[in-house]
Amino acid sequence: MAGCAAQARLPASYFAEDATALDPGHVSLTAVGGGGVNTTGDGGGVGARVRVGIGDAQEVGVEASQIHINAPSQECPIDGCEGNEDPNATFDVRSRSALVTYKRSFGDIALIGGLGGSEHAAVSGVQDTGADTYGDSVDGAFGFVVGRHVTKLLEIYGGSRATFAVPVGANNSPNASVVIGLTGAMGLATDLGDHVQLFTEAGALAVMDGNDVWFPRLDADAVVGLKLKL
């Protein structure tokens, strides 16, 4: 995710998994890193996920991420810059999120959902006084992923996921609002052995908040991840 402080309320936007589910009692550990860019900023971060198979093609687990976003700052007034004001100023926002997740596989397609929370804050730079620069949220995500093997060791997958963040508590910036995101991504999964998979993935993210309902912001995102299956 990249480019807007309000986006920091959303959980990280990636799949780094195919449609298959773990066998009962088996555990997977996934670590990812990636970045995003749009016309107004950029960002990058890391994430991790732990899942366990519970039978009937189902998994439950926990995932967490930390992201840094470089967002534009509206330091100058609408009528232009004066003095030492910088029309190209930016500021950095740090975001942390965690979700409890559930996955249900139906062969080549799986449904994935999660519920949790996030907190974010501006940490450096020239802050935009009109931006949603700090606060806490309840987060949720729901989507699907489809996978198909093209060779014995190589699988192509793709999916879409809707995410949302609702501000909670008193510790929120004055411009806090509900944020909605819609992700579409495609990737490749390669087996590096009996217990390790490598994921490479790229996609797009559209984000809307209370100030941009009719004009969603668009990002391009990419991640790389490793999955250890035990």
Solvent accessible surface area in square Angstrom, and as a share of the most:
residue,aa,sasa,rsa
1,M,15,0.07
2,A,0,0.00
3,G,2,0.02
4,C,24,0.14
5,A,2,0.02
6,A,6,0.05
7,Q,0,0.00
8,A,0,0.00
9,R,0,0.00
10,L,3,0.02
11,P,4,0.03
12,A,11,0.09
13,S,16,0.10
14,Y,13,0.05
15,F,4,0.02
16,A,0,0.00
17,E,4,0.02
18,D,3,0.02
19,A,2,0.01
20,T,71,0.41
21,A,29,0.22
22,L,18,0.09
23,D,90,0.47
24,P,90,0.57
25,G,61,0.59
26,H,87,0.39
27,V,46,0.27
28,S,3,0.02
29,L,72,0.36
30,T,5,0.03
31,A,60,0.47
32,V,13,0.08
33,G,28,0.27
34,G,32,0.31
35,G,32,0.31
36,G,8,0.07
37,V,84,0.48
38,N,28,0.14
39,T,143,0.83
40,T,69,0.40
41,G,13,0.12
42,D,70,0.36
43,G,16,0.15
44,G,29,0.28
45,G,25,0.24
46,V,98,0.56
47,G,9,0.09
48,A,54,0.42
49,R,10,0.04
50,V,75,0.43
51,R,5,0.02
52,V,52,0.30
53,G,3,0.03
54,I,88,0.45
55,G,12,0.11
56,D,104,0.54
57,A,42,0.33
58,Q,38,0.17
59,E,2,0.01
60,V,53,0.31
61,G,13,0.13
62,V,81,0.47
63,E,15,0.07
64,A,48,0.37
65,S,14,0.09
66,Q,59,0.26
67,I,13,0.06
68,H,85,0.38
69,I,1,0.01
70,N,41,0.21
71,A,2,0.01
72,P,42,0.26
73,S,6,0.04
74,Q,125,0.56
75,E,61,0.27
76,C,26,0.16
77,P,68,0.43
78,I,190,0.97
79,D,130,0.68
80,G,32,0.31
81,C,55,0.33
82,E,133,0.60
83,G,82,0.79
84,N,157,0.81
85,E,59,0.27
86,D,61,0.32
87,P,92,0.58
88,N,125,0.64
89,A,8,0.06
90,T,53,0.31
91,F,2,0.01
92,D,49,0.25
93,V,0,0.00
94,R,45,0.16
95,S,4,0.02
96,R,116,0.42
97,S,12,0.08
98,A,48,0.37
99,L,4,0.02
100,V,100,0.57
101,T,6,0.03
102,Y,88,0.34
103,K,0,0.00
104,R,58,0.21
105,S,7,0.04
106,F,112,0.47
107,G,52,0.50
108,D,69,0.36
109,I,69,0.35
110,A,0,0.00
111,L,69,0.34
112,I,9,0.04
113,G,17,0.16
114,G,13,0.13
115,L,109,0.54
116,G,26,0.25
117,G,27,0.26
118,S,10,0.07
119,E,53,0.24
120,H,3,0.01
121,A,29,0.23
122,A,21,0.17
123,V,75,0.43
124,S,55,0.35
125,G,57,0.55
126,V,65,0.37
127,Q,90,0.40
128,D,19,0.10
129,T,132,0.77
130,G,46,0.44
131,A,21,0.17
132,D,9,0.04
133,T,8,0.04
134,Y,87,0.33
135,G,3,0.02
136,D,47,0.25
137,S,6,0.04
138,V,60,0.35
139,D,0,0.00
140,G,1,0.01
141,A,10,0.08
142,F,123,0.51
143,G,6,0.06
144,F,82,0.34
145,V,0,0.00
146,V,62,0.35
147,G,3,0.03
148,R,148,0.54
149,H,100,0.45
150,V,88,0.50
151,T,78,0.45
152,K,184,0.78
153,L,101,0.50
154,L,54,0.27
155,E,7,0.03
156,I,63,0.32
157,Y,4,0.01
158,G,16,0.15
159,G,12,0.11
160,S,32,0.21
161,R,14,0.05
162,A,48,0.37
163,T,5,0.03
164,F,81,0.34
165,A,0,0.00
166,V,59,0.34
167,P,34,0.22
168,V,62,0.36
169,G,69,0.67
170,A,111,0.86
171,N,93,0.48
172,N,29,0.15
173,S,5,0.03
174,P,126,0.79
175,N,53,0.27
176,A,32,0.25
177,S,27,0.17
178,V,70,0.40
179,V,0,0.00
180,I,84,0.43
181,G,1,0.01
182,L,103,0.51
183,T,7,0.04
184,G,34,0.33
185,A,9,0.07
186,M,121,0.54
187,G,7,0.07
188,L,76,0.38
189,A,1,0.01
190,T,42,0.24
191,D,38,0.19
192,L,103,0.51
193,G,43,0.41
194,D,132,0.69
195,H,104,0.46
196,V,47,0.27
197,Q,13,0.06
198,L,55,0.27
199,F,0,0.00
200,T,58,0.34
201,E,12,0.05
202,A,58,0.45
203,G,24,0.23
204,A,55,0.43
205,L,2,0.01
206,A,26,0.20
207,V,0,0.00
208,M,66,0.29
209,D,10,0.05
210,G,47,0.45
211,N,112,0.57
212,D,38,0.20
213,V,80,0.46
214,W,211,0.74
215,F,160,0.67
216,P,62,0.39
217,R,49,0.18
218,L,122,0.61
219,D,7,0.03
220,A,56,0.44
221,D,17,0.09
222,A,52,0.40
223,V,17,0.10
224,V,83,0.48
225,G,3,0.02
226,L,90,0.45
227,K,11,0.05
228,L,68,0.34
229,K,59,0.25
230,L,105,0.52
